[in-house]
Structures are given as structure tokens and as C-alpha cells.
């Protein structure tokens, strides 16, 4: 499994760990290369999917972001 850092970040920076999505090695590569099941997705579709997966992961981990 790979931790895909899907949240907002500055240029050249990694997103916070609270916005990670667990992906298998193949899915992680496909995501970054816009290949496989991600090849026809627009940037907006990819962002929406990532936001949904972040929310799913937070529920599974019982994580509540602190301000």
C-alpha cells in the first residue's frame, strides 16, 4: 500500500498526512500518470474523487481534524 497525499499543498510540498488516501502500488502509479481507470477523468473529477476518499478514510480511522 502507498499513502497518496491528496490534500492541498504548496508547490513542491507534500500534503498533510491527514489527507492521505491508501492506494495499492498500481493505483498510485495510475493516479500520477493519469492512466488506467483515471485516464479519462478531468481534474475536477479527480479532485472530487480524492475528497470523497479522504472523507472515507477519516471515517474509518475515526479522525477529526483539529483547528
Secondary structure, 3 states (H helix, E strand, C coil): CEEEECCCCCCCCCCCHHHEEEECHHHHHHHHHCCHHHCCCCHHHHHHHHHHHHHHHHHHHCCCCCC
